């Protein structure tokens, strides 16, 4: 796989692109869906390179309030959907397998209940700590998947999330506004 560089754009065109992604996500997404992005920051670059993957971060969508629950250092937090997307070079909206509206709401509530929980840095290296979360671990846990498996091969990389659901939107396959 070839990793394209994630270069932050700015100005009216970048804002228009972020707004178009937000519109598509709010149109197609539901509470509890996963937003998987390729982030611009150094952590996003490190995660993408380490995993030889085009994606680097996961958040849980609160479509009702246009918010995202995410596990980032130092803790699980909430951010506006627009701000989350501003930090993305690419976004993929995934509906977890066997998810309906009610189970999506439960998954979102479960993730929101962990607000303030510490970031699981050791978990990203295969040494998970109970009660702590890294991004894809929080997303998987919110829908009832088992997490906290030890071993470097057990780390759940953001690029793997599509294996556990159905893609509803991928910005790389969408028409970009002029």
Beta strands, then each sheet from edge to edge (+ up, - down):
strand 1: 34-39
strand 2: 57-62
strand 3: 67-72
strand 4: 75-80
strand 5: 88-96
strand 6: 165-170
sheet 1: 4+ 3- 2+ 1- 5+ 6-
end
